[in-house]
Amino acid sequence: MSEEALQSQNVLIAAFEGWNDACQAATNVLRHLIDAYDSREVARIKCDGFYDYQISRPMMCHVQGQRRLVWPETVFYEITVDATHRIYAQMAPEPNYRWKEYCIRSMHIAEECDVSTIVTLGSMYADCPHTRPLPVESFNDDCGCDDDDEHCGPIGIPTVLDTMAEENGFSTEPIWVSVPQYLGSDECAQGTLQLLRTLSDLLGVHLKEGDLQERADRWKAQAEVLLRCNDDLSDYVRRLEREYDFEHKVREQAKLSTLNVGDIIAEAESYLDDPGFGNSQEQS
């Protein structure tokens, strides 16, 4: 979908804690936006029937000296970016049960907010080095990939919501970032930052980054300390770097080749469309 089309529509951005949220890189995008801009809660999906409380446990909080139980649930926010840009955010732990009903309720709330495009954010562990830009994929990209490159296997609630939303007339834009699995489960500010920048490009509006760059720099610095203390891990990261650089070079060469082929095709089409081409054929 073009930036112009997205700028003229209400957009819902959804992220879910759990299996689809390695290092909380995806849900932290929404937390950042809610904190950075004027935001207000507009809807909720209650937890009853959707969660296994032994997996998504309720939390005990103390507010003004009073104990309070906080149950897992879905909250929708309206976020005012500026005078002309308003987005909606859906944040929740991934439900354990009744995914179809959950997605139907989500779409009903999206319709009430006059949303036409649903953007889902996710993060996953992968073999990628922290010393390079983290891979970010938008699975609706028109990249000319073969069907063999499409994901086949277990999926999470973001993919289910994408699929059901598209079947019900919404435009969908899933965006995923890969984070290094060797750094464990600590928060990955670099992944959050890259998802935020991809979202900015998609929406066609600059989104405030706050201290995300500083936090990403600290994340990288901590990773460097870990590598200096572990020779095996350092060798592993150097191998990942070589693989990353090779794949990046191949992709760049493929883009160049595609561009050259496209130029040749465009030139041929222009030549065939030239009115003089038919006359020259008849004269010969």
C-alpha positions in Angstrom: 0.0 0.0 0.0 1.3 3.5 -0.9 2.3 6.0 1.7 -0.4 8.4 0.3 -3.1 5.8 0.8 -2.0 5.1 4.4 -1.9 8.8 5.3 -5.5 9.2 4.3 -6.8 6.2 6.4 -7.0 5.2 10.0 -4.4 2.6 10.9 -4.5 0.0 13.7 -1.0 -1.2 14.9 -1.2 -4.5 16.8 1.5 -6.2 18.8 1.3 -9.2 21.2 3.5 -10.2 24.1 4.8 -13.8 24.2 5.9 -16.1 21.4 5.6 -13.4 18.7 7.6 -10.8 20.7 11.2 -11.8 21.1 13.0 -9.4 23.5 9.8 -7.3 23.6 10.9 -5.5 20.5 7.4 -5.4 19.0 5.3 -4.4 22.0 7.9 -1.9 23.1 7.1 0.0 19.9 3.6 0.5 21.1 4.7 1.4 24.6 7.0 4.0 23.2 4.3 5.6 21.0 1.8 5.6 23.9 4.4 7.4 26.1 5.7 9.7 23.4 2.4 11.1 22.2 -1.0 12.2 23.5 -2.8 8.9 23.9 -6.0 7.7 25.4 -7.7 4.3 25.9 -10.6 3.7 23.6 -11.6 0.0 24.1 -10.8 -3.2 25.8 -11.3 -6.9 25.3 -11.8 -8.6 28.6 -9.7 -11.6 29.5 -12.4 -14.0 30.4 -12.2 -17.2 28.2 -9.1 -16.1 26.3 -6.2 -16.8 28.7 -4.7 -19.6 30.7 -3.8 -17.9 33.9 -1.0 -20.4 34.6 0.7 -19.1 31.4 -0.5 -15.5 31.3 -0.6 -14.9 35.0 -2.4 -11.9 36.7 -0.2 -9.4 38.4 -0.4 -7.9 41.9 0.1 -4.1 42.0 0.0 -1.6 44.9 -1.6 1.7 44.1 -1.7 4.3 46.8 -1.3 1.6 49.5 -4.0 -0.6 48.1 -3.5 -4.0 46.6 -4.9 -4.4 43.1 -5.1 -7.4 40.8 -4.3 -6.7 37.1 -5.6 -9.4 34.8 -4.2 -10.0 31.3 -6.4 -8.2 28.7 -6.3 -6.4 25.4 -6.3 -2.6 25.4 -6.8 -0.3 22.4 -5.4 3.2 22.4 -5.9 6.2 20.2 -2.6 8.0 19.6 -2.4 11.6 18.2 0.8 11.9 16.3 0.1 15.5 15.0 -2.8 17.6 13.7 -3.2 15.4 10.7 -2.0 11.9 11.8 -3.9 9.7 14.3 -3.2 6.0 14.8 -4.7 3.3 16.9 -2.7 0.7 18.9 -3.8 -2.8 20.1 -1.5 -4.3 22.8 -2.1 -7.6 24.7 -0.5 -10.9 25.7 -1.1 -13.5 23.0 -4.4 -15.2 23.8 -4.3 -18.9 24.7 -7.8 -19.8 23.6 -10.5 -19.0 21.0 -8.3 -17.2 18.6 -11.1 -16.9 15.9 -13.5 -15.2 18.3 -10.7 -13.0 19.6 -9.8 -11.8 16.1 -13.5 -11.1 15.3 -13.8 -8.9 18.4 -10.6 -7.1 17.4 -11.9 -6.4 13.9 -15.2 -5.2 15.4 -13.3 -2.6 17.4 -11.2 -1.7 14.4 -14.4 -1.1 12.4 -15.8 1.1 15.3 -12.6 3.2 15.0 -13.1 3.4 11.2 -9.8 1.6 10.6 -9.1 0.3 7.1 -5.5 -1.0 7.5 -4.2 -3.3 10.2 -0.4 -3.3 10.8 0.9 -6.2 12.9 4.3 -6.0 14.5 6.4 -9.0 15.6 9.9 -10.0 16.6 11.6 -13.4 16.4 15.0 -14.9 17.4 17.3 -15.6 14.5 20.9 -16.2 13.6 21.8 -12.6 12.9 24.8 -10.5 14.2 24.2 -7.5 16.5 26.9 -5.7 14.6 24.8 -5.3 11.5 21.3 -3.8 10.9 18.8 -6.3 12.2 16.7 -7.9 9.4 13.3 -6.3 9.1 10.7 -8.0 6.8 7.4 -6.8 5.6 5.7 -9.9 4.3 3.4 -8.0 1.9 6.4 -6.5 0.1 6.0 -6.7 -3.7 9.5 -8.2 -4.0 8.7 -10.8 -6.7 9.6 -13.7 -4.4 8.6 -17.2 -5.3 5.9 -19.0 -3.3 8.7 -21.3 -2.1 10.0 -18.4 0.1 6.7 -18.0 1.9 6.5 -19.2 5.5 5.1 -22.6 6.2 4.9 -23.8 9.8 3.6 -22.7 13.2 2.1 -19.2 13.4 1.1 -16.8 16.1 -1.9 -14.6 16.7 -0.5 -11.7 14.5 -0.6 -14.0 11.4 -4.1 -15.2 12.3 -5.3 -11.6 12.7 -3.6 -10.6 9.4 -5.3 -13.5 7.5 -8.7 -13.0 9.0 -8.6 -9.2 8.6 -7.6 -9.5 4.9 -10.5 -12.0 4.4 -12.8 -9.4 5.9 -11.8 -6.5 3.6 -9.0 -4.9 5.7 -5.6 -4.0 4.2 -2.9 -5.7 6.2 0.9 -5.0 6.7 2.8 -7.5 8.8 6.3 -6.2 9.9 8.8 -8.5 11.7 12.3 -7.8 13.0 14.8 -10.6 13.7 16.9 -10.3 16.9 20.1 -12.2 17.8 19.2 -15.3 19.7 22.6 -15.5 21.4 21.9 -12.4 23.5 19.1 -14.0 25.4 15.8 -12.4 26.4 16.8 -9.0 27.5 15.0 -6.1 25.8 16.4 -5.3 22.3 16.1 -1.5 21.8 17.8 -1.9 18.4 14.9 -4.1 17.2 12.3 -1.7 18.6 14.1 1.3 16.9 14.2 -0.5 13.5 10.6 -1.5 13.7 9.7 2.1 14.6 11.6 3.5 11.6 10.0 1.0 9.3 6.6 2.0 10.7 7.5 5.7 10.1 8.3 5.0 6.4 5.1 3.0 6.0 2.9 5.8 7.5 4.8 8.5 5.8 5.3 10.5 9.0 8.4 10.9 11.3 7.7 9.2 14.6 9.6 10.4 17.7 12.5 8.2 18.6 13.1 9.6 22.1 16.0 7.8 23.7 15.7 4.6 21.6 19.0 5.3 19.8 20.9 5.7 23.1 19.3 2.5 24.5 20.3 0.7 21.2 23.9 1.9 21.6 24.0 0.6 25.2 22.5 -2.7 24.0 25.3 -3.0 21.4 28.0 -2.1 24.0 26.7 -4.7 26.4 26.9 -7.3 23.6 30.5 -6.3 22.8 31.4 -6.9 26.5 29.9 -10.3 26.3 31.9 -11.2 23.2 35.1 -10.1 24.8 34.5 -12.6 27.6 33.6 -15.5 25.3 35.9 -16.5 22.5 33.5 -19.2 21.1 30.7 -16.6 20.9 33.1 -14.1 19.3 33.9 -16.7 16.6 30.3 -17.4 16.1 29.4 -13.8 15.6 32.2 -13.3 13.1 30.8 -16.2 11.1 27.4 -14.6 11.2 28.9 -11.3 10.0 30.5 -13.1 7.0 27.2 -14.7 6.1 25.3 -11.5 6.5 27.8 -9.5 4.4 27.7 -12.2 1.7 23.9 -12.3 1.6 23.8 -8.5 1.5 26.2 -8.5 -1.5 24.1 -11.1 -3.3 20.9 -9.1 -2.7 22.5 -5.9 -3.9 23.7 -7.6 -7.1 20.3 -9.1 -7.6 18.7 -5.7 -7.3 21.2 -4.3 -9.8 20.5 -7.2 -12.2 16.7 -6.7 -11.8 17.2 -3.0 -12.5 19.2 -3.7 -15.6 16.7 -6.2 -16.9 13.9 -3.7 -16.2 15.7 -1.0 -18.1 16.1 -3.3 -21.1 12.4 -4.3 -21.0 11.3 -0.6 -20.7 13.5 0.4 -23.6 12.1 -2.5 -25.7 8.5 -1.6 -24.9 9.2 2.0 -25.7 10.7 1.0 -29.1 7.8 -1.3 -29.9 5.3 1.5 -29.0 7.0 3.9 -31.3 4.7 4.6 -34.3 7.6 4.5 -36.6 8.3 0.9 -35.7 5.2 -0.4 -37.6 6.0 1.7 -40.7 9.6 0.5 -40.8 8.3 -3.1 -40.6 5.9 -2.5 -43.5 8.6 -0.9 -45.6 10.9 -3.8 -45.1 
